[in-house]
Each structure stands twice: as C-alpha cells, then as structure tokens.
C-alpha cells in the first residue's frame, strides 16, 4: 500500500517534471524569438536614424550653400557700389575743376576751358542699379518645421507592425 502511494506520488512528480520541462523548452523558444525581434527592431531603428542623420546633414549643407550664394550677391552689390563711387569721385573732381576755371580770368579761362571740355568729352559709365532680391524666406522661420516637412518624404511615421510569425511586416 505504501509502495503504491509512493509510486503514485512518483508518477505525479514525473508528470509535473515533464510539464516543467515542456514549459522551460517553450520559454526558451519564446526567448530566442523575442531576442530575434529585438535585434531586428534595433537594426531598423539604427537604419532609420542613419537615414535621418544623413538627411539632416544634407539639408544643413544645402541651406548653407544657399546662404553663401546670398552673401555672394551682397559682394556683387558692394563691388557695384565701389565702381559707382569711383565714377562719382571723377565727376566731382571735374565739376570742381570747372568751377575753379570759371572763377579764373578770361584769358586763362580760354586756355584751360579747351582742356576741360576735352576731358568732359570722355563718356562716363552711367551708374547701374544692381537689384538683388535675397529672398531669405527660405532660410528664416521655423527651420525645424520646414526640415520636418521635408523629412516626411523619406520617413514613414509609425511603428512597424509584426506579422503573424513575429516577423516585421513591410513599413507602412
């Protein structure tokens, strides 16, 4: 009788051990599956952030190039201002010479007048007005918002769904 009870207890314990072993095996398989999913998700996150980083670096580079182009327009304006100033100085000197000559006596006036008139026949370049439109609107404002809107072209917001096998489905 005790022997039967011990055998019954032993069989019960063996059944429990078998259940525990089965659960442990299932847990191990689940652990492997979850680690694989985490690895894939980690790779996906890193890949997406590399894309975003590259995009942001390129956006910064493009904006800096545009800003440099605007600065070059300003340099053109400065060069035009220098040229206009030189021409203006030349005209002012001639006007001063004419005024001085007009105040001289008549004999000297005739001698110098021909020289001045000859110099006045020189054609001065008409000052040109350089019109520069900087259009800084593309460079000011909420850069983060503007960049975010451009980023929408390369990203797909949302998490990647898991399909029935625990694998990642295609991005939305």
KAHUVEN-V638040 format. One line per field, one symbol per residue. psi: psi as a letter, one per 30 degrees, with the letter a starting at -180 (. if undefined). A space follows every 10 residues. Layout:
# KAHUVEN-V638040
psi: ???
This chain:
# KAHUVEN-V638040
psi: eeeeeeeeee eeeeeeeeee eeeeeeeeee eeeeeeeeee eeeeeeeefe eeeeeeeeee eeeeeeeeee eeeeeeeeee eeeeeeeeee eeeeeeeeee efflleeeee eeeeeeeeef fkkkkkkkjk jkjeigeffl aieeeeeeee ffffljkllk kkafgglkal l.
